[in-house]
């Protein structure tokens, strides 16, 4: 009986080996295909950047559509610049870019993360480089409106920017658009959308998180608006 079982086990192993040898290419293809799926699901650097680029492009399209549907729509002119570095030390979130006075850069120029998406403004200019103060800086404050009813609020810069001074009785909801109305920047530039909201400590105003399509670490190039104001 034991001999018969041994013979059967040997036959099964031989059969499995023959099948593997005959279909080894198919097995290999299946393995590499599965590996590709896993890498896609868990995300490579390429997929991460592609996803962020897609989010920014979506924000740009929303901004373009909104501005085209208003009488205040203008055609911005851009100067593209690469980012050298950013330094979030001393509670400061700024970027150094590779364009300066010799390229026509001036203090106060609006800086965009993508077309129609506000990132910051030029704070200091040298011949070949400039410093960009961003909406992630705690000293940043600018006027915005929320949603189609254009509820006014103040954008407060931070690592996670938020909206302050939203009227207590204003009806806002997650996903409502947040756009610029501060005169220092082109009107209706897109900033992001409303996240969670709550009343402040004195229960006088609402405060809301701002969901952005990018983080400062994702930015490797920017657009300077050269024809504003």
C-alpha positions, 0 to 999 in steps of 0.5 A: 500500500505504501509503495503504491502511494509512493508511486502515485506521489512520484507520478504527480510530481513528474506530471507537475514538472512536465506541466510547468516546463511546457507552460513556463512562459505563461506562468512567467507572464502571469507572474510579471502581470500580477507584479505590475498590478500590485505595483500599480495598486500600491503606487510607484513614484511615477503613478503618484506624480501622474495622479497629482498632475491629474488633480491639478489639471482638473483644478485648472479646468474648473478655474478656466470654466468659471472665469470664462463664464464671468464678465471679468474673465481675462487672458493671463500671460505666464512665465514658467519657472522651475523650483530650486527648493522649498524650506518649511523652517521657522514656520515658513513655507516658501519656494526658490525659483530660477527666474529673477529680475533679469527675466522680468520678475517683480515683487508681488507677481502672482504665482500659480501651481497650474493655470488658474490655480493660486499658489502664492506671490513673489516676495523677494527678487534677485537677478537670477532667482526669486522667493515665493511666499505660498498659501502654506505660510502662516502669515498668508491672508487673502479674501476668497468666496465659497461656492456658487452663492459667493460666501465671503471668507478669509484664507489663512495660510498654514501647512493645512490652509483653512478658511476663517471669518465665515458667517455663522449662518452661512450654508456651506458644504464639503466640496464647495469651491474656494476661489480668490477675490483678493485684488492682489491676484487675478479674480476667481483663481481656484484655490481648492474646495471646502473640507470639514467645517465647525464653529470657532471657540466663541461660536461667532464664525465658522472655520473650514478646512481647505482641500487642495489638489497639491502639497508644497512638496509636489511643486517642481515648477510654477507659473508667474502671471506677468500681466497682472495687475 
